[in-house]
């Protein structure tokens, strides 16, 4: 498509005397033919020719959207300010003007605009409600960005009371409460009951909510149907991929190949690929970034394609035209993912790896890469994809930069003597059951402290107050301010033992701890996110630090706390084995990836591509939503399958459903 602009005189002649509806249709025609510059020129020409038109405010609003999409924020701001002056009751202009201010970093003016919109919405109409919820949601998101979490939460709740069908608001609210350490996480109201919150939760939040992989599978299926949706049509043939005979064309799709946790993990992978085996394409769909890490990826990929500016159909066509044979989705259900693009089947084989710790439960992700600790063979029923395995699932960065200045304990706010437990996982991973265990450990080890990563001050205050209620001096919780990664890594060795969280455990943070010589104590559950840390600890050669029960976890942590010297041999094993252990053997991991890719392509050519198993997941979601995930810890349920089978059979008696290959396999119960 061409991006050429028609001559100003021609555009002036075309649009100068058009009606507003005709102008909008003309702009849409320009847009669909790839003439983005002509769209801008058309709006500018019409505005110049019609300064007194009664709908000028609406045209200015549309023009501002075009300018904003092109990154021309100052010009977009001026259009919206003019629109507000012309039509003080036109609410969309306030909303978008606030967004423009926010993108420019002008938080105060943004909130002023949204507050002005709220003040004008006295009349209760459907349109006013829609505008009010939008203003509440935008204000909440902006307030959260400046650590005003409690006010943000109140606005989200008010928005849901007005319209409880807003799934994105439910997801935002749940994630915000998890990040704040608000327990219980789900608090129902008269208009927003618990089922709305459960079914609206994002799969990523579900990983931190409970260790119930069957429910997580069913929720992911529901999320995919509701939030990703089903495209009108998708690609069904890929001639350029199928006819290619050279090295496999592998496409990595990611928004995070930059200064980001996934970026750090992937640092070495692209450059280690054997070019006689694979040709590496990267499709970057994230925010604009030109940091050193992204520049490194651009240099180590064979082809770097930025697709953030392409719509899903255009990006899918680009991937297909590049002849990609295997597309590796490094996002999954995480921020800035392009799942509506993936749903178009832009490549014959689609793989879920690394970015999202769990099953996609989608009809188009064929494979999930894990290892035999994260997904033992008996756990494959929890996943819709065909599970394939590396020796260790997670890559790591052996080229980490560590600051030369190593602080002392006192400089880090830690006691010079005594046991220092640490956990630098995000606060959203601190589940109430985990925190209760940590407080038991502190109570049993006099003089010990727990070193956590700082988040919002209100969250630290809440955790300290909770500790005080349990009889623990709140000053024994020490918070490390966020720092640049090299500085953060330099302070890691001040800790004696890293205490993992569950059900969502340490991933990148565990690699960092083990690389720094700090042993990690973990409790492996059943779900993907709860078992990654165990995989990493095992690959580092410290399998004895993987606990099977909560009681064992507490007892081991207490024993180490009372005998700090017993950790010395573990630290030495980490130090001496760092160059040879499986966890940091990136060449072996890449060879394993390439072997998996070859097997996947062979199966595709032979017509044996696996088909995702999505049977009965609506039934599993219905049953899983009945469990009290916050009242009792699913991870401690000894007969997990028995609990599910009992309820599946009861549901079948009331409303029969067909057998599946998961748990509902007994013909006597599910005939």
N, C-alpha and C positions, 0 to 999 in steps of 0.2 A: 504494500500500500504506500501511497505517496504522502509525504508531509508538506508538500508545496502549498503555499497560500496563494489564493487568487489575488489579482491586483486590487489595491484599495478602491480604485474608481469603479471596478466591476462590482465589488461587494457593496459599495455605497449605492450603486444603481439597483442592485438586487434587493436590498433589505430596507432602504431608507423609508419607504412608505408601506412596508408590510404591517399586517396586524400582528399582535403579540403571538397568537397561536401559530401563524404562518412562520414567524421568525423562529419559534422553537422547533418547528418541523424542519426548517432549513438548517438550523444548527445541528440537529440530529443527523440529517443527511450528510453534512460535512464530516461529522464525527465518525459515522459508519464507513465513510470512504477513506478514512485515515488522514483527513485534512484538519488536524487539531488547530493549527495556526489560523485557519479560515474560520473556525468556530469563534475564537477570540475576536478576530477582526469583524465578524458579523455583528456580534453583540456591541462592540465599541462603535461601529458605524451607526447602528440603530439608535443607541443612546445619544450619540451626537446629533442625530437628525430629529429626535423626538423628545426634547427636554421637558415638555409640558404634558406628556401623555399620562393619563391617570394610572396606568399600569407600569410606569417607569420603575417603581420600587421592586416589582416582581422581576423585571428584566435585570435590574441591578443585582438582585439576589442570585439569579441564574448565572449571570456573568461572574459573580464572586466565586461560585462553585468551580467554574472552568479555570479561573485564575488560581484558586487554591490547589486544584489538582495539578496545575503546572508548577506549583511551588512559588507563585508570585503572591506572597502573603500580604505585603504592604498594599498592593493594588486591590487585593480582595478585601482587605480591611476597609479601605476607603469606600469601596462600593457598598459594603454593608452599613457603614456609618451613615452614608447618604440615604440608604434604604430606610434605616431606622428614623432618620429625620423626616422623610416623606410619609412614612406609615408607622406611627408610634405603636400601633396595636398589632403589627405584623410579627407574630412571635418567632417564626423561623429565623428571621434576621438576627434577633437577640441570641438565639441558640448558636447559630453559626459564627457570629461575631465573637462570642465567648470561646468557641473552638479555635478560631484564628489567633486570638490573644494567647490561648493556652499553648499553641504550637510555637508562638514566638517567645514563650517563657514569661509572659505577662500574667501571672496567676491572679493578682489582685483585680485588674480590669476584667478578666474572664469571669470571676465570681460576681463582680458587680453587674455584668450583663445578664447572667443567669438569674441573679436575685431580682433584677428589674423585671425580667420576664415573669418570674413567680408572682411578684407583687401585682402585676397586671391581670392575673388569671383568676379573678374573683368569680366569674360566671362558671358554673359547672356544666360543661358541654363535653361531648366526646373529643372534639378537637382540642379543647382547653386541657382536658386530662392528658391527652397524648403529649401536648407541649409541656405540661407540668412534669410529667414523668421523665421526659427527655432532659429538662433543666435539672431535675433532682439527680438523675443518673450522671450527667456531665459534671455537676458540682461535686458529687461524691467521688468520682474518679480523680478529679483534680485535688480535692482535699486529701485523699489518700496519698497522693504523690508527695504532699508536703507533711505527711505523718499526722494528719488530723483524722485518725482512724475512727474515733468514737462518733464524731459528727458525720463522717462519711457513712458509717453504718446506719445512723438514724435516718439519713436521707434515703438510703437504699430500702429500708423498711417502709418508709412512707410511700415510696414509689411502688413497692409490691402491694401495699394495701390498696392502692388505686387500681393496679392492674397486675394480678398475680400470674398472668400468662407470660410474663417477661422472663424467659429462660436465662438470658444473659445476666439479668439482675440477680436472679437466684444464684447463679454461678459466682458472680462477683461477691455477693453477701457471704456465701459459705466460705469462699477462699479468704475473705477478709477476716472472718471470725477465727478461722484456723491460724492465720498469721498473727492475730492478736493474742492467741492462747485463751480464747473465750470458750469456756466449757459449761454446759454442753454446747456443741457447735450448732446444732439445729434447735432453734427456739421457735415453736409454732405460735400462731396467733389465731384469732377468730376467723379471719379471712384467708390466712396463709397457713394451711395445715402442714403436718409433717410430711405427708406424701408429696406435696408440691415441692418441698425443699429436697427430698430424697431424689425424686425423678428429675429435678432440674439441676442437680449437682453435676459438675464436670467430671469426666473420668480421672483427671489428674488429682482433683480434690478427693475423689473416692479412694485413691491409693493411700492417702494419708488419713482417711476416715476409719477404715476397718480392714482387717486381714481376712476378707471374704472373697476369694477369687471368682467363685461362681456368680455372686452378685455383681462384682465388678465387670465381669464378662457381659452380663445381661444389661447393666447400665450403659456400657460402651455401645452396645447394639442400639439401645434406645436413643442415646446421644447422636449416634451416626444418622439414624433415621430422621430425627427432629432438627438437628443443628447443621448437618452436612447436606442431607437430603439426597434425592435421586435425580440425576440429570435427565433431560428429555431424551438424550441419546449419548452414546459414548463410542470410542474407537473400537472396532472389532477386527481390524487387520492392520498389520504393520509391515508392509513389504520391505522397507529399507532395513528394518531390523532382521527380518527372517532371512533375507537374501545376503546378509553380510557374512563374510567368511574369515575376516581378520580377527585380531584380538577382540574380546568381548567389549562391547560398548556399555559401560556402567555409568549411570547418572545418579549423582548424589543430590537430592533435593533438600534444602535446608535454609532456614532463616537465621541460623546461629553460627555460621562459619566466620566468626569475628571474635572480639573479646567477650566470650560467653563460656559457660561451663562446657557445653558441647564442643565449642571451638577448641578449648584447651585439650579435651580428650582426643580430638581428631587431628591434632597438630601434625603428627608424623605420618598419618595413614596415606594420604594422597601421594606423597613423595615416595613411599616405600612400595607402591604397586609396581609389579613387574610389567613393563610395557609390552613385552611379547605376549602377555596374558590378557591384559585389559587396557582399554583406552578410557581415560578418566574425564568425565564431564561433570561440572558442578552447575546446578541451577539454584541461584541464590535468590531467596524471596523475602529477605529481611529488611531492616531499616537501612538507610544509607549509612555506610561506614567505610572508612579508609584507614583503619587502625593497622598496626604492624602485623597482627595475626591474620587479618583478612588479606593483606598484601602477600603474606606468605602463601595462603591458599591459592591466590590468583597465580602465583608463580609455580606452584607444584601441581596444579591441575593442568591437563592437556587443553581443556576448553573451559572457560569461565563465562557463564551466561547469567546476567542479572535479569530476572523476570518480574521484579516487583512492580514495574510499570506496565506489564502485560496483563490483560484479563485472562481468565482461566482457559477459554477456548484457544486464544492465541498462544498461550504458553504450552498447552497440550500439543498444538500443531508443531510448535518449535521442537519439542522433545521428540515427537514422532519423526519429524523431518531430519533430525540428527541421527536417526536410526538407533535410538537407545534400546537395548535389549533387556536390561534389568534396571529398573528405577528403584533406588534405595531411599525410602522416606525416613529422614533423620529428625522429623518433627513429631509425627503422630499427633496426639491430642495435646499439643502445647501451643503457646502463644505464637502468632504469626504463621501458623501452619497453612498450607494451601490444599486442604483436603477436597474442596470442590474441584480443583484441578486434578488431583489424584483419581477422583471418582470418574473422570473422563477416560480412564485407562490409557494414558499417553504412552505406555510401553507394554509389551506382552507379559512381563513378569514384574511384580511389585513386591517389595520387601519392607518390613517394619524392623528397624534397628536403632537402638541407642538413645534417641531423643526422648521417647516416651516409654516408661517402664511397665508395659502391660500389653494386653491384646487390643487390637483395633476393633474387633468384631464387625468388620466391614466386609462387603462382598467382593472387594477388589485387592485386598492385601493377601497375597498368596502365602508368604513365608514370614516367620518371626525368628530372628537370630537370637539365640540364648546360649547357655551352656548346661552341662548336666547337673550342676548344683542349683542354678536358678529354676530350671524346669526339669525335674526328674521325669522319667517316663510316665510314672503314675500320675503326674500333674498335667499331662497334655490335654485332659478333658476340660481344663479351664481356659483353653485358647481356641480361637476360631481358625487361626492360621496353622499351616504345617510347621512344626518346630524343627529347626536345624540348629546345629551346635558348633561353637568354637571351643577350644580348650579353656579359654576364659573370655566371657562375653564383652567386657569393657576394655577399650584401649586406654592408654595412658600416655602422658607426655614426659619423655625422659630428658627433655631439654628445658625443663622448668628453670626459670630465673629466680634465684633466692638472694634477697638483699644481703650485702656483706655485713651490715650492722645488726648484730644479734642482741636483742635486749635481754636484760636480767629479769628475774621474776618481779622484783620490786618495781622496775620500770613498767612492767605490764600490769601492775596492780595486783600481783599475786603474792601470797606468803612465801618467804624464802624457804621455810621448812613446812612439812606437811604434804599430804597427798593432793595432787591437782588432777582431778578428773576434768575432761573437756568434751564438748560436742559443738562443732562448728556447723552443724546442719542448720538450714533455714528454720525460723521459728514455726512455720506452718507444719513442720514435721514433728513438733513436740506434742504428742498425744497425752491426754491426761493420765492414762495408764503408765506410759513411759515416765512421766514426771513424778508420779507417785513412787515408782521404783527408785528413781534417782534420790528422792528424799529419804527413802529407807536406807539407801547406801550411805548417804551423808550422816544420818543418825547413828549408824553403826561404826563409822570411822571418825573418831574425834580429830578435829583440826583440819579435816579435809575441806576442799572447796570444789565448786562446780563452775567451770569456765565456759561461758556461752558466747555466741556471736550476738552483738547488739543489734536490735531492730528499733522499733519505735519506743520512746521512753515510757509510754503508757503500757506497753507489753512487758517491759522489765519490771515496772511497778506492780503489775498484776501477778507476775510470777513470784516476786518477792513477797507479796501479801499472802499468796497461797502457801508459800513455804512457811511463813510465820504462823499461819493457822494450823500447820502440821507440826509445830514446835521446833522448826529449824530457823536459826538466826538468818534473816534475809541477806546479811552481808556476806554469807558464805556462797551466794550467787554472784559471780564476777562476770561483767560483760565486757568483751573485747570490741572496741570500736572497729568498724569496717575500715580496711586499709587496702592499698594496692596489693595485688597478688604476691609479688616478691617480698614485700614487707610482712604480709600475713604468713607466708611460708617460713620466714625467718624466726617467727615466734612460736611455731608449732612445738619444737622440742622442749619448751618449758613445761609442757604437760607430761604427766606420767602415763595416763591411760585415756584413750578415746572411748566414750560410752555411746554406742549407737542408739538411734531411735527405732521405733517400730510402731505401726506397720510400714511406714515409708522410711527406709534406712538411708545410710550414707552411700553416695555414689562417687562423685568427684572428690568430695571431702574425705572419703575413706582412702582413695588413692593418694591424696596429698598427705594424710597422716602417716600412712605406711611408707611413703617415699621419704618422709621426714624422720623415720625411725620411731614413731609413736605407735605402740600396739593398739589394736582396735578390738573391743569386746562387743560382739553382736548377737542378736537373737533372731534366728531365721524362722519365719513363719511359712505360710503357704503361698502367698501372692508373690508376684514378680518383684515388686518394689521392696518387699520385706526380705528377699533372698539375695539381692545383688551384693550387699556388703559381705555376706558369708562367702560368696564366690570370690570376692577380692581378697579377703583374709586368707582363704584357702590357697589361692594362687600366689600369695606372698609367703606361704610356708608356715602359717600359724593356725592351722585348722583347729587346734585345741581351744581357740578363742571363740569358736562358734557354739552358742548355747542352744539347747533344744527346748528349754522351758524358762518361764519368767523367774522361777525360783532359782534355777541354776545361774541365771544371769546375775541376780542380786548376790548370791553367795560367792560367785567368782570375783565380782567387783569388790566386795567387802574383803575377801581374802587378800587380794592384791593390795588394797588400801592399807591393810594391817601389816603387810610385808612388802614394802616398796622394792626391796632388794630382789624379790622374786621376778620383777619385771626386767631386770638387767639382761638376763640371757635372751629374752625375747627381743629386746632392743638390738642386741648384738647380732642376732640372726637376721633381723631386718637390714641392718647395716651391711653385713658381710654378703647377704644374698641379693642385694638390690640389683646387681648387674646380671645376675643369672636366673632369678626367679621368673616363673611363668607370668606374673602380673605385669612385668615391665619388658617382656619379650615381644616387642612390636613386630619385628620381621616374621616371627612365627604366627602372630595373629593375622597379619596380612596374607601370608601364604594360605592360612585356613580360610580366610574370606574368599580368596580366589578359587580355592577348591569348591567351596559352597556355590559360588557363582557358576562354575562350570557344570556342577550337578544340576542346578536349577535350569540352565539353558538346555542341557541334554533332555531333561524331563519335558520341557516346553516343546522341543522339536519332536519328541516322541508322542505328543498328545497326552502327557501324563501330569499336566499342571494341576496342583492340588486345588480343590474347591473349598472355600471357607465354609465351616459348619456353623450355621446360624439357627438350627432347629430349636423351637420351643423357648427361645430366649425371653419372649414376653411373659411366659409362665414363670420362668426363673426370676425375672424382675419382680413380678407380683409377690412371689413368696419371700424373696430376699428383703423386700421393703417392710415385711412384717416383723423382722428381727429387731431387737433393741441393741443396736450396735454400740451405743454409748453406755448402756447400763451394764453390759457384761462384755468381756473381751473374747471375740470370736477365736482369736489365736489360741486361747486356752481350752477350746472345745475339743475334747479328746476324740469323740466320734463325729467328726465333721460331716462325713458323707451320710452317716446314719440320720443326723438331724435333717439333712436335706431330703433324704429318701422318705422319711416319715411324712414330711409336709407335701412332697410331690404326690405321694399316694393319696393323701387326704384331698388334695386339690383335684386329682384325677377322678375320685369318687363323686365330687360335686359337679365338675365340668370336665369331661374326658378330653384328653389330648393324645396324639400319637406318640409312640416310643421314639426315643432319640438315641444317639451313640454316646451320650454323656453319662447321665445317671439313670435316666428313665429307660432302662433296657430290659427289665424283667417283664416278659409277656403276661405273667400272672397278674401283675399290678397295673400294667399299662397296655392292656389289650384294646 
